[in-house]
Structures are given as C-alpha cells and as structure tokens.
Amino acid sequence: MKGDHLPGNDHVVRYCPGSKLAEDGAPLATAFYLRRNEKYLSVEWMEYLQQHAKDDPVKKVASIFKEKLNIGSTARMAVLNVGNMRHHVKTQTASTIRVLHEPGKNDPAHAGIHDTAQDEMIIAELITETVAALYPFP
C-alpha cells in the first residue's frame, strides 16, 4: 500500500544511465542524486514483482524502465537490499533513510528512497557501497 515501509530483506532496483557509471561499470554516487523537484529516489520493488508478475523480476524491471525512460546502451540496473542500505547509511551518518512503496497507476511496484537530501553527497556515496548486484538491460 502507498506509503508502507518496504521490508528490510527486500530489494529495490535503481536505473543508472551510462553517464553515471564508472569505467568499470559500477554506479557513481551521482546515480543516487535527486533530480530537480524530486522528493525521493525512484526505484522498483523486486519482491513486489516476484509476487505479482509471471516474468523474471529483473526482466520485468527492465521492461518497466523501458516504458518510462530512454535506455542507453551502457545503462545498468543497480539492485540494493533495503535493510543493508538503511543500516549502512544509519551507522555511517546517523541519518535515517526510509524506503516506501510509491505505486503509480501503471507501475504498482514503484517505490522511493526518502530522506536523502539532507546529506545527499554522503548518503549517495554510502548507497553506492551497498549495491548488491548490477545488471545490463536485456
């Protein structure tokens, strides 16, 4: 339901354009900066998709991103464990970030990483340290 906290064991996926990747393909901290007028970092909730979609969740996330964005050939999808990310940010900064369900009309798996603006550069760097997996677009 909208505004519900995602469980700590669950995962979210962030779109990372090629311009926000290092030479080795890893996301740079800038991939986790808010865009102008954004209130939270937009992500997709993998476990929601596993429960509600028949497709492989990574392929489903890729198709959701392709519907919303112009995907470059070097873009990647960064997978983050919700609990690890929140814990790492909390222990390194004493800041508390929240990961909340933010479903849209055509995107029921949409979620958001909230409360990153106060120390955005530090929090973005810490989030990059918790990337659990990185996938190219199929």
N, C-alpha and C positions, 0 to 999 in steps of 0.2 A: 504494500500500500504506500501511496505517496508520503514521503517524509519518514518512513520507517528506516531504522539503522540496519545496515547490512551486517550479517553475522561475521565475526572475526575469522572464521575458517573459509569464508567465501573469497572469490576473486573478481576483480574488475579489469577491464581492458581499456587502455588509452590509445587513441590514434596518434602516431608520431610521424609527421611528414619528414621526408628525406632531408630537408633543410635544418631539421632539429635533431639530427643524428651525428654522432662522431664518425670518424673514418672507419672504425671497426664495426659500425652499425648500431652501437649502443645509444640509447636516448641521452641527449644532453638535458641539463636541468631546464632549459628553455621549453622543452616539450611539456613541461608541467607548470608553465606560467599561465595565468588567467589572460584571456583576450579582453580587449576593451569591452566594458559593460557586462562582463560575465560575473556571476555571483559565486560560481563554483566550477571546478574542473569536470568536464563532461567525460563520462566513462560508460561502458556497458557491463552489466552484471552477468557473469558467465553462468552461475548456478541457476539463475532465473531461466536462462535459455535452455539449460540442460533439462529442466523440469517441463518446459512448455514448447520446445521445438524438437522436431524429429531429426534435424540436421546435426552434424558435428558442431559443437558450440563455437569453435574457432571459425569455421566456415560461415556460420550464421552471423557472428560478429562482423566478419569481413563484408558480408552482404549488406548488413545494416549501415556500416561506414560508407560503402559504395553508393548507397541510396542517398546519403546526406552530403557527401564530400567528393571532390575531385581527387582521386587517389593517384599519387605519383608512383613511378616505377620503383623508387627506392624506399617508399614508406614502409613502416613496420607497425605492428600491434604489440604494445607492452602489457604483459599480464602482471598484476600486482595482487598479493594476498592482503586482504583488508586488515586483518589483525596485525600482521608483521609491519605493515606500513604505518598504522596508527601508533603501535608500540615504539617503533624506531624514532618517529617524529617526537613523541612524548618524552622519551628518555634523553634525546639529544638537545631538545629545546625547551621542554616543559610546556610546549603548546599542544593543545588538543585539537586534532582534526576529526571531522565526522564524515562518514561515508553513508549517504542517504539515498533511498530509492526515489528517483525523479522521473517516473514514467511519462511518456508522451503519447499522444493519440496514436501515432503509427510506430511507436517504439516503447513497448511496455517494459523492456529490460534496461532502459536508460537509468543511470544513477549519477550522483555527483560527489566529488570530494570537496567538502566545505571547510572554510576557516583557514585557508592557505595564504590569504592576502597580507596578514599582519607581519609575517616574516617570509615573504614569498621566495626570495632568492635562496635562503637557507632551507626552507621546507621543500622547495622543488629539488634541490640537490639531495636531500635526505630521501625523498621519494624515489629518485633515480637509483639510489643504493639498494632499494628493495625490489627492483624489477625481478620477478621470478622466472619469466620466460619472454622471448621475443620472437614474433612470427612475421614472415613476409606475407603479402597478400597473395592468395591463390589465383 
